[in-house]
Amino acid sequence: MGHTSNEEQSLKSLVTTFLADLAHANHSPHTCRAYATDLIQLCAFHQGSIHTVTADVLRAFFEIHAHLRPATRARKQAAVARFLTWAEQQELLDRNPMRK
């Protein structure tokens, strides 16, 4: 697939592809469901392209979940970090905004 068509894919479409890759890599169904929930919430929160996901966007996303249990917040952060690392590895993102 060419780089241009990847850039045109929506964030939600990329999340769907990531989740399929996760399932294909034999991650547990529980992990896949949890990551799907977290990443669908990210898509609902931020409707721009993956290129517009910034540290500020992520900070705001995580802030609205501050009321959740620490373990739930940590899982959401792990799901988003894993997705963004995957996107970077797929050359869909120049730089992972979660990386310092």
DSSP file (Angstrom, degrees, kcal/mol; ACC not computed):
  #  RESIDUE AA STRUCTURE BP1 BP2  ACC     N-H-->O    O-->H-N    N-H-->O    O-->H-N    TCO  KAPPA ALPHA  PHI   PSI    X-CA   Y-CA   Z-CA
    1    1 A M              0   0    0      0, 0.0     2,-0.1     0, 0.0     5,-0.0   0.000 360.0 360.0 360.0 137.1    0.0    0.0    0.0
    2    2 A G     >  -     0   0    0      1,-0.1     4,-1.4     4,-0.0     3,-0.1  -0.337 360.0-119.4 -75.8 156.0    1.4    3.4   -0.9
    3    3 A H  H  > S+     0   0    0      1,-0.2     4,-2.0     2,-0.2     5,-0.2   0.851 110.3  58.9 -62.3 -36.8    2.2    6.1    1.7
    4    4 A T  H  > S+     0   0    0      1,-0.2     4,-1.2     2,-0.2    -1,-0.2   0.918 104.2  49.2 -62.3 -44.2   -0.3    8.5    0.2
    5    5 A S  H  > S+     0   0    0      1,-0.2     4,-0.6     2,-0.2    -1,-0.2   0.858 108.8  54.3 -66.1 -32.8   -3.3    6.2    0.7
    6    6 A N  H >< S+     0   0    0     -4,-1.4     3,-1.0     1,-0.2    -1,-0.2   0.903 104.9  53.7 -63.4 -40.7   -2.2    5.6    4.3
    7    7 A E  H 3< S+     0   0    0     -4,-2.0    -1,-0.2     1,-0.3    -2,-0.2   0.800 106.7  53.1 -64.4 -27.5   -2.2    9.3    5.0
    8    8 A E  H 3< S+     0   0    0     -4,-1.2    -1,-0.3    -5,-0.2    -2,-0.2   0.617  86.1 105.1 -84.1 -13.0   -5.7    9.5    3.7
    9    9 A Q  S << S-     0   0    0     -3,-1.0    41,-0.4    -4,-0.6     2,-0.1  -0.395  75.0-116.1 -68.9 144.5   -7.0    6.8    6.1
   10   10 A S     >  -     0   0    0      1,-0.1     4,-2.2    39,-0.1     5,-0.2  -0.337  21.6-112.3 -74.7 161.4   -9.0    7.9    9.1
   11   11 A L  H  > S+     0   0    0     37,-0.4     4,-2.4     1,-0.2     5,-0.2   0.909 120.5  53.1 -58.0 -42.7   -7.8    7.5   12.6
   12   12 A K  H  > S+     0   0    0      1,-0.2     4,-2.2     2,-0.2    -1,-0.2   0.892 107.0  51.3 -62.1 -40.6  -10.7    5.0   13.1
   13   13 A S  H  > S+     0   0    0      2,-0.2     4,-2.1     1,-0.2    -1,-0.2   0.899 110.4  48.9 -63.1 -41.4   -9.6    3.0   10.1
   14   14 A L  H  X S+     0   0    0     -4,-2.2     4,-2.7     2,-0.2    -2,-0.2   0.885 109.0  52.7 -66.7 -38.0   -6.0    2.8   11.4
   15   15 A V  H  X S+     0   0    0     -4,-2.4     4,-2.7     2,-0.2    -2,-0.2   0.915 108.0  52.0 -61.9 -42.3   -7.3    1.7   14.8
   16   16 A T  H  X S+     0   0    0     -4,-2.2     4,-1.9     2,-0.2    -2,-0.2   0.915 111.3  46.5 -60.2 -43.9   -9.2   -1.1   13.0
   17   17 A T  H  X S+     0   0    0     -4,-2.1     4,-2.3     2,-0.2    -2,-0.2   0.912 112.1  51.0 -64.8 -42.9   -6.1   -2.2   11.2
   18   18 A F  H  X S+     0   0    0     -4,-2.7     4,-2.4     1,-0.2    -2,-0.2   0.922 109.5  49.9 -59.9 -45.5   -4.1   -2.1   14.4
   19   19 A L  H  X S+     0   0    0     -4,-2.7     4,-2.3     1,-0.2    -1,-0.2   0.868 109.3  51.8 -64.5 -36.3   -6.6   -4.2   16.3
   20   20 A A  H  X S+     0   0    0     -4,-1.9     4,-2.5     2,-0.2    -1,-0.2   0.912 110.4  48.8 -64.6 -42.2   -6.6   -6.8   13.5
   21   21 A D  H  X S+     0   0    0     -4,-2.3     4,-1.6     2,-0.2    -2,-0.2   0.893 110.1  52.1 -62.6 -39.7   -2.8   -6.9   13.7
   22   22 A L  H  <>S+     0   0    0     -4,-2.4     5,-1.6     2,-0.2    -2,-0.2   0.924 112.1  44.8 -62.6 -45.7   -3.1   -7.3   17.5
   23   23 A A  H ><5S+     0   0    0     -4,-2.3     3,-1.7     1,-0.2    -2,-0.2   0.894 110.9  54.1 -65.7 -40.0   -5.5  -10.2   17.2
   24   24 A H  H 3<5S+     0   0    0     -4,-2.5    -1,-0.2     1,-0.3    -2,-0.2   0.803 101.0  60.2 -64.0 -29.4   -3.4  -11.8   14.4
   25   25 A A  T 3<5S-     0   0    0     -4,-1.6    -1,-0.3    -5,-0.2    -2,-0.2   0.271 120.7-110.6 -83.3  12.1   -0.4  -11.7   16.8
   26   26 A N  T < 5 +     0   0    0     -3,-1.7    -3,-0.2     1,-0.2     2,-0.2   0.804  57.6 164.1  64.9  34.2   -2.4  -13.9   19.2
   27   27 A H      < -     0   0    0     -5,-1.6    -1,-0.2     1,-0.1     5,-0.0  -0.506  50.5 -85.6 -73.9 154.4   -3.0  -11.4   21.9
   28   28 A S     >  -     0   0    0     -2,-0.2     4,-2.5     1,-0.1     5,-0.2  -0.239  29.4-122.4 -63.2 148.2   -5.7  -12.4   24.3
   29   29 A P  H  > S+     0   0    0      0, 0.0     4,-2.6     0, 0.0     5,-0.2   0.858 114.1  57.2 -57.2 -34.9   -9.3  -11.6   23.3
   30   30 A H  H  > S+     0   0    0      2,-0.2     4,-2.5     1,-0.2     5,-0.2   0.930 107.9  45.8 -62.3 -45.9   -9.6   -9.7   26.6
   31   31 A T  H  > S+     0   0    0      2,-0.2     4,-2.9     1,-0.2     5,-0.3   0.926 112.8  50.6 -62.7 -45.2   -6.6   -7.5   25.7
   32   32 A C  H  X S+     0   0    0     -4,-2.5     4,-2.3     1,-0.2    -2,-0.2   0.908 112.2  46.7 -60.5 -43.1   -8.0   -6.9   22.2
   33   33 A R  H  X S+     0   0    0     -4,-2.6     4,-2.4     2,-0.2    -1,-0.2   0.921 113.7  48.0 -64.8 -44.3  -11.4   -5.9   23.6
   34   34 A A  H  X S+     0   0    0     -4,-2.5     4,-2.3     1,-0.2    -2,-0.2   0.930 113.5  46.6 -63.7 -45.4   -9.9   -3.6   26.2
   35   35 A Y  H  X S+     0   0    0     -4,-2.9     4,-2.9     1,-0.2     5,-0.3   0.896 110.5  54.0 -63.2 -39.7   -7.7   -1.9   23.6
   36   36 A A  H  X S+     0   0    0     -4,-2.3     4,-2.5    -5,-0.3     5,-0.2   0.935 109.2  47.9 -60.1 -46.3  -10.6   -1.6   21.2
   37   37 A T  H  X S+     0   0    0     -4,-2.4     4,-1.8     1,-0.2    -2,-0.2   0.937 114.6  45.9 -58.4 -48.2  -12.7    0.2   23.8
   38   38 A D  H  X S+     0   0    0     -4,-2.3     4,-1.7     1,-0.2    -2,-0.2   0.906 115.4  45.0 -64.1 -43.0   -9.8    2.5   24.7
   39   39 A L  H  X S+     0   0    0     -4,-2.9     4,-2.2     2,-0.2    -1,-0.2   0.824 109.4  54.7 -75.8 -30.9   -8.9    3.4   21.1
   40   40 A I  H  X S+     0   0    0     -4,-2.5     4,-2.1    -5,-0.3    -1,-0.2   0.880 107.7  52.2 -65.5 -37.0  -12.5    3.8   20.0
   41   41 A Q  H  X S+     0   0    0     -4,-1.8     4,-2.1    -5,-0.2    -2,-0.2   0.898 107.9  51.0 -64.0 -39.6  -12.8    6.4   22.9
   42   42 A L  H  X S+     0   0    0     -4,-1.7     4,-2.9     1,-0.2    -2,-0.2   0.923 109.7  50.2 -62.1 -43.4   -9.7    8.1   21.5
   43   43 A C  H  < S+     0   0    0     -4,-2.2    -2,-0.2     1,-0.2    -1,-0.2   0.877 111.0  48.7 -62.9 -38.1  -11.3    8.2   18.0
   44   44 A A  H  < S+     0   0    0     -4,-2.1    -1,-0.2     1,-0.2    -2,-0.2   0.863 115.0  45.5 -69.2 -35.1  -14.5    9.7   19.5
   45   45 A F  H  < S+     0   0    0     -4,-2.1     2,-0.6     1,-0.2    -2,-0.2   0.897 122.7  32.8 -73.5 -42.6  -12.5   12.3   21.4
   46   46 A H     <  +     0   0    0     -4,-2.9    -1,-0.2    -5,-0.2   -35,-0.1  -0.938  60.3 176.9-123.5 109.5  -10.2   13.3   18.5
   47   47 A Q        +     0   0    0     -2,-0.6   -36,-0.1    -3,-0.2    -1,-0.1   0.345  50.8  99.3 -97.3   7.4  -11.7   13.2   15.1
   48   48 A G  S    S-     0   0    0      1,-0.2   -37,-0.4     4,-0.1    -2,-0.1  -0.147  83.8 -78.7 -79.5-177.2   -8.6   14.5   13.2
   49   49 A S    >   -     0   0    0    -39,-0.1     3,-1.6     1,-0.1     4,-0.2  -0.256  45.0-100.9 -75.9 170.0   -6.1   12.4   11.4
   50   50 A I  G >  S+     0   0    0    -41,-0.4     3,-1.4     1,-0.3    -1,-0.1   0.801 121.6  65.5 -61.5 -27.7   -3.3   10.5   13.1
   51   51 A H  G 3  S+     0   0    0      1,-0.3    -1,-0.3   -44,-0.2    42,-0.0   0.662  98.0  53.9 -70.4 -15.1   -1.0   13.3   12.1
   52   52 A T  G <  S+     0   0    0     -3,-1.6     2,-0.8     2,-0.1    -1,-0.3   0.348  77.2 110.4-101.4   5.8   -2.9   15.7   14.3
   53   53 A V    <   +     0   0    0     -3,-1.4     2,-0.2    -4,-0.2    -3,-0.0  -0.736  49.8 171.4 -80.3 111.8   -2.6   13.6   17.5
   54   54 A T     >  -     0   0    0     -2,-0.8     4,-2.4     1,-0.1     5,-0.2  -0.631  51.2 -99.1-115.9 173.4   -0.2   15.7   19.6
   55   55 A A  H  > S+     0   0    0      1,-0.2     4,-2.6    -2,-0.2     5,-0.2   0.877 125.1  53.1 -59.5 -37.3    1.0   15.5   23.2
   56   56 A D  H  > S+     0   0    0      2,-0.2     4,-2.3     1,-0.2    -1,-0.2   0.902 107.8  49.5 -66.2 -40.8   -1.6   18.2   24.1
   57   57 A V  H  > S+     0   0    0      2,-0.2     4,-2.4     1,-0.2    -2,-0.2   0.933 113.6  46.5 -61.3 -45.9   -4.4   16.1   22.5
   58   58 A L  H  X S+     0   0    0     -4,-2.4     4,-2.9     2,-0.2     5,-0.3   0.899 109.7  53.2 -65.5 -40.8   -3.3   13.0   24.5
   59   59 A R  H  X S+     0   0    0     -4,-2.6     4,-2.1     1,-0.2    -1,-0.2   0.925 111.5  46.4 -59.5 -44.7   -3.0   15.0   27.7
   60   60 A A  H  X S+     0   0    0     -4,-2.3     4,-1.6     2,-0.2    -2,-0.2   0.895 112.1  51.4 -65.0 -40.4   -6.6   16.2   27.3
   61   61 A F  H  < S+     0   0    0     -4,-2.4     4,-0.4     1,-0.2    -2,-0.2   0.938 113.6  43.2 -62.0 -47.4   -7.8   12.7   26.4
   62   62 A F  H >< S+     0   0    0     -4,-2.9     3,-1.0     1,-0.2    -1,-0.2   0.837 108.2  60.8 -69.3 -31.2   -6.1   11.2   29.5
   63   63 A E  H >< S+     0   0    0     -4,-2.1     3,-1.7    -5,-0.3    -1,-0.2   0.870  97.9  56.7 -63.9 -37.2   -7.3   14.1   31.7
   64   64 A I  T 3< S+     0   0    0     -4,-1.6     3,-0.3     1,-0.3    -1,-0.3   0.660 107.8  50.2 -70.6 -11.9  -11.0   13.4   31.0
   65   65 A H  T X  S+     0   0    0     -3,-1.0     3,-1.8    -4,-0.4    -1,-0.3   0.198  75.2 110.5-105.2  14.7  -10.4    9.9   32.3
   66   66 A A  T <   +     0   0    0     -3,-1.7    -1,-0.1     1,-0.3    -2,-0.1   0.734  69.9  63.5 -62.7 -22.9   -8.7   11.1   35.5
   67   67 A H  T 3  S+     0   0    0     -3,-0.3    -1,-0.3    -4,-0.2    -2,-0.1   0.615  86.2  95.5 -77.9 -11.8  -11.7    9.9   37.6
   68   68 A L  S <  S-     0   0    0     -3,-1.8    -3,-0.0     1,-0.1     5,-0.0  -0.289  90.9 -82.1 -77.5 163.8  -11.0    6.2   36.6
   69   69 A R     >  -     0   0    0      1,-0.1     4,-2.5     4,-0.0     3,-0.4  -0.284  41.5-113.1 -61.1 149.9   -9.1    3.7   38.7
   70   70 A P  H  > S+     0   0    0      0, 0.0     4,-2.5     0, 0.0     5,-0.2   0.867 117.0  53.2 -54.1 -39.7   -5.3    3.9   38.3
   71   71 A A  H  > S+     0   0    0      2,-0.2     4,-2.0     1,-0.2     5,-0.1   0.890 109.8  47.8 -65.7 -38.2   -5.2    0.5   36.6
   72   72 A T  H  > S+     0   0    0     -3,-0.4     4,-2.3     2,-0.2    -1,-0.2   0.914 112.2  48.8 -68.2 -43.2   -7.8    1.5   34.1
   73   73 A R  H  X S+     0   0    0     -4,-2.5     4,-2.3     1,-0.2    -2,-0.2   0.910 110.6  51.6 -61.9 -41.4   -6.0    4.7   33.3
   74   74 A A  H  X S+     0   0    0     -4,-2.5     4,-2.4    -5,-0.2    -1,-0.2   0.888 109.0  50.5 -63.5 -39.1   -2.7    2.8   32.9
   75   75 A R  H  X S+     0   0    0     -4,-2.0     4,-2.8     2,-0.2    -1,-0.2   0.915 108.9  51.1 -65.8 -42.0   -4.3    0.4   30.5
   76   76 A K  H  X S+     0   0    0     -4,-2.3     4,-2.4     1,-0.2     5,-0.2   0.925 111.7  47.6 -59.8 -44.1   -5.7    3.3   28.4
   77   77 A Q  H  X S+     0   0    0     -4,-2.3     4,-2.6     1,-0.2    -1,-0.2   0.902 112.2  49.8 -63.6 -40.8   -2.2    4.8   28.3
   78   78 A A  H  X S+     0   0    0     -4,-2.4     4,-2.6     2,-0.2    -2,-0.2   0.906 110.5  50.1 -64.9 -41.6   -0.7    1.5   27.3
   79   79 A A  H  X S+     0   0    0     -4,-2.8     4,-2.3     2,-0.2    -2,-0.2   0.932 114.2  43.8 -62.7 -46.4   -3.3    1.0   24.5
   80   80 A V  H  X S+     0   0    0     -4,-2.4     4,-2.7     2,-0.2     5,-0.2   0.917 114.3  50.0 -66.2 -43.0   -2.7    4.4   23.1
   81   81 A A  H  X S+     0   0    0     -4,-2.6     4,-2.4    -5,-0.2    -2,-0.2   0.918 111.6  48.5 -61.6 -43.4    1.1    4.1   23.4
   82   82 A R  H  X S+     0   0    0     -4,-2.6     4,-2.4     2,-0.2    -1,-0.2   0.913 112.3  48.8 -63.8 -43.1    1.0    0.7   21.7
   83   83 A F  H  X S+     0   0    0     -4,-2.3     4,-2.6    -5,-0.2    -2,-0.2   0.929 112.9  46.8 -61.9 -46.3   -1.2    2.0   18.9
   84   84 A L  H  X S+     0   0    0     -4,-2.7     4,-2.1     2,-0.2    -2,-0.2   0.860 111.5  51.0 -68.0 -35.0    1.1    5.0   18.3
   85   85 A T  H  X S+     0   0    0     -4,-2.4     4,-2.5    -5,-0.2    -1,-0.2   0.924 111.0  49.3 -64.8 -43.8    4.2    2.9   18.4
   86   86 A W  H  X S+     0   0    0     -4,-2.4     4,-2.1     2,-0.2    -2,-0.2   0.928 110.3  50.6 -58.7 -46.4    2.6    0.6   15.8
   87   87 A A  H  <>S+     0   0    0     -4,-2.6     5,-3.1     1,-0.2     6,-0.9   0.886 110.7  49.2 -61.2 -39.4    1.7    3.6   13.6
   88   88 A E  H ><5S+     0   0    0     -4,-2.1     3,-1.4     4,-0.2    -1,-0.2   0.912 110.6  49.8 -65.8 -42.6    5.2    4.8   13.8
   89   89 A Q  H 3<5S+     0   0    0     -4,-2.5    -2,-0.2     1,-0.3    -1,-0.2   0.821 108.9  52.6 -65.4 -31.1    6.6    1.4   12.9
   90   90 A Q  T 3<5S-     0   0    0     -4,-2.1    -1,-0.3    -5,-0.2    -2,-0.2   0.392 116.5-117.9 -82.9   3.1    4.2    1.3    9.9
   91   91 A E  T < 5S+     0   0    0     -3,-1.4    -3,-0.2     2,-0.2    -2,-0.1   0.823  83.8 120.2  60.5  34.6    5.5    4.7    8.8
   92   92 A L  S   <S+     0   0    0     -5,-3.1     2,-0.4     1,-0.2    -4,-0.2   0.534  74.0  39.7 -96.3 -12.3    2.1    6.2    9.3
   93   93 A L        -     0   0    0     -6,-0.9    -1,-0.2    -5,-0.1    -2,-0.2  -1.000  67.1-150.4-141.3 131.7    3.4    8.7   11.9
   94   94 A D  S    S+     0   0    0     -2,-0.4     2,-0.4     1,-0.3    -1,-0.1   0.892  85.9  10.0 -70.8 -39.1    6.7   10.5   11.8
   95   95 A R  S    S-     0   0    0      4,-0.0    -1,-0.3     0, 0.0   -10,-0.0  -0.993  74.2-121.4-147.3 133.5    7.0   10.7   15.6
   96   96 A N    >   -     0   0    0     -2,-0.4     3,-1.6     1,-0.2   -42,-0.1  -0.632  19.8-150.8 -73.2 116.6    5.1    9.1   18.4
   97   97 A P  T 3  S+     0   0    0      0, 0.0    -1,-0.2     0, 0.0   -16,-0.1   0.619  93.4  61.6 -68.4 -10.1    3.8   12.0   20.5
   98   98 A M  T 3  S+     0   0    0    -18,-0.1     2,-0.4   -17,-0.1   -17,-0.1   0.628  86.1  89.9 -86.7 -13.6    3.9    9.8   23.7
   99   99 A R    <         0   0    0     -3,-1.6   -44,-0.1     1,-0.1    -4,-0.0  -0.676 360.0 360.0 -85.3 134.9    7.6    9.5   23.4
  100  100 A K              0   0    0     -2,-0.4    -1,-0.1     0, 0.0    -2,-0.0   0.468 360.0 360.0 -80.7 360.0    9.6   12.2   25.2
